[in-house]
Amino acid sequence: VFFHFLLASLLGCGTAEYNISMLMWNPHWECFIHNADGCKKQVEHLINTWLPGNRIDFATVVELEDVEYHLPDGWDFVKSTC
């Protein structure tokens, strides 16, 4: 899901418009723990395809439970536990 925000008023840039593309996805922990039908590899493949292929600025992938997964080049992560 992509969202576009009008930031001009927040940034004090007159009438300029800025687009920020975001992805938010929760493949759920069951995918990584039970790994039915190779779910883990499918999720990681989709992330590796979507991030560099769609001009996404920010992404949130909730419950990605694979400590060995590496993001595509140019991406970094912040891990948080509630």
C-alpha positions in Angstrom: 0.0 0.0 0.0 1.4 3.3 -1.0 0.6 6.6 0.6 1.4 10.1 -0.7 1.6 13.1 1.6 1.5 16.7 0.9 4.4 18.0 3.0 4.8 21.6 1.6 2.9 23.2 4.5 4.9 21.2 7.1 8.2 22.0 5.5 7.4 25.7 4.7 8.1 25.2 1.0 5.3 27.2 -0.4 3.3 25.2 -2.8 5.8 22.4 -3.5 4.5 18.9 -3.3 6.6 15.9 -2.1 5.6 12.3 -2.4 6.7 9.7 0.1 6.0 6.1 -0.8 5.5 3.6 2.0 4.9 -0.1 2.3 3.3 -1.7 5.4 2.9 -5.5 5.6 2.5 -8.1 8.3 3.1 -11.6 7.0 2.6 -12.8 10.6 4.9 -14.9 12.7 3.2 -18.2 11.7 4.8 -17.8 8.3 8.2 -17.9 9.8 7.7 -20.4 12.6 5.6 -23.0 10.7 6.9 -22.1 7.3 4.0 -23.9 5.5 4.6 -24.2 1.8 7.9 -22.3 2.0 6.2 -19.2 3.2 9.3 -17.7 4.7 11.3 -17.8 1.4 8.3 -16.4 -0.5 7.9 -13.4 1.9 11.6 -12.7 1.7 11.6 -12.9 -2.1 8.7 -10.5 -2.3 10.3 -8.0 0.0 13.6 -8.2 -2.0 11.5 -7.6 -5.1 9.2 -4.8 -3.8 11.7 -2.6 -2.0 14.1 -1.9 -4.9 11.5 -2.3 -7.6 8.9 0.2 -6.5 10.6 3.4 -5.4 9.6 2.8 -1.8 10.9 5.3 0.7 9.9 3.7 4.0 8.8 0.1 4.7 7.4 -1.6 7.8 7.4 -5.4 7.8 5.8 -6.6 11.0 6.7 -10.0 12.6 9.5 -10.8 10.1 11.0 -13.6 12.3 14.2 -14.6 10.4 17.4 -13.4 12.1 19.4 -14.6 9.0 17.5 -12.5 6.5 19.4 -9.7 4.8 17.7 -6.6 3.3 18.5 -5.6 -0.3 21.4 -3.1 -0.8 20.5 0.4 0.3 18.1 -0.7 3.0 18.6 -0.9 6.7 16.3 -2.0 9.6 15.2 -1.0 13.0 14.2 -3.9 15.2 11.6 -3.3 17.9 9.9 -5.6 20.4 6.6 -4.8 22.2 
